[in-house]
């Protein structure tokens, strides 16, 4: 790209340089992994079918006089002209073009769609990182250590010490992501089995390939939203605990944060060759999005993630250090003198916190220190405001017509009322008003009354 003359180069000069920079970074990373002894490291060798186009600030893109966004492909070539995108930042304010930076035009092969990714300057709201200091390193500094136990069922379990000395644990549920991946895996397996019975290039083979890409793209969008939900709740929990320590600490004491994660890196490698787990478990490990969630959490908190060996952290009782194998999500200590019953991921989070504070050594927790566990769902559901703004629900509302509520598409009562707008609609409307008044008066409507009212209408 960079060696071509300017008249033969199909892209902007800065875009061609970005391609060369990406290749150079990949080579440096490959050599570094080889020096560190990472097995089966390969230098860049595969020719990519798609490459993200980078447009730099001041040269690659600009706002035209008529208020459009122009992406330059080089002198003498036609520009890509788009409407100016509008998007909010994390505080809900619209990001003006004077805050925009580098842009990337990306092609999603599965979704068969383009996306423009805009980087922008944001206020530095990161938490102060404590580095490798311990809790008693500096007198005028209080270090809050937050330990994270990562898992397949619950992606994150965060544990930290509260100002009163007790442990605050937040367990973020991730079963919705498992269901999404299971649906995708089963759907892809069925489509691949049907494609195996078709001739390559036939009409049915092309349709099955398109269906597989559509299923994969839809699952990727849901998992992307899931990862943001998980890291957003983890970020909120960390900031709440830091605020609590800042309120409890004296005015001259500075509160710093240290984020420690149990080291499970490499657990997904060589699972098929070594046969360490069952087939379903190996599939879950290979599809684990632990690295993506760690990067997003580090970005949202502004902290550097540090890893600590978490061996036997989910099997060790934090109060008496007795080890036992655990089945299920509840940990019950087998020591008759202890007999503690806690959530399994909460035990792992507390033990990782203990290892991080005590230089990798297990130290029993005092018997009087409580462990308070809070459970969070990664996907809380759509609010009315979100549902009204989302394009998917807007299109469904247009298809539904005047009966544009969510119940209009899923309720038999409302589907029956859309058939006739004169008599039947009036009966159902009066029925809905009656149910609403019953709820306000505290009267419970009988189960199935909605469907009976629709049949009567």
Buried (B, 14 or more C-beta within 10 A) or exposed (E): BEEEEEEEBEBBBBBBBBBEEBEEEEEEEBEEBEEEEEEEBEEBEEEEEEBBBBBBEEEBBBEEEEEEBBBBBBEEEEBBEBEEEEEEEEEEEEBEBEEBEBBBBEBBEBBEEEEBEBEBEEEEEBBBBBEEBBBEEBEEBBBBBBBBBBBBBBBBBBBBBBBEEEBBBBBBBBEBBBEBBEBBBEBBEBBEEBBEEBEEEEEEBEBBBEBBBBBBBBBBBBBEEBBBBBBBBBBEBBBEBBEBBBEEBEEEBEBBBBBBBBBBEEBBBEBEEEEEBEEEEBBBBEBBBBEBBBEBBBEBBBBEBBBBEBEEBBBBBBBBBBBEEBEEEEBBBEBEEBEBEBBBBBBBBBBBBBBBBEEEEBEBBEEEBEBEBEBBBBBEEBEEEEBEEEEEBEEBBEEBEEBBEBEBBEBEBBBBBBEEEEEBBEBBEEBBEBBEEEEEEEEEEEEEBBEEBBEEB
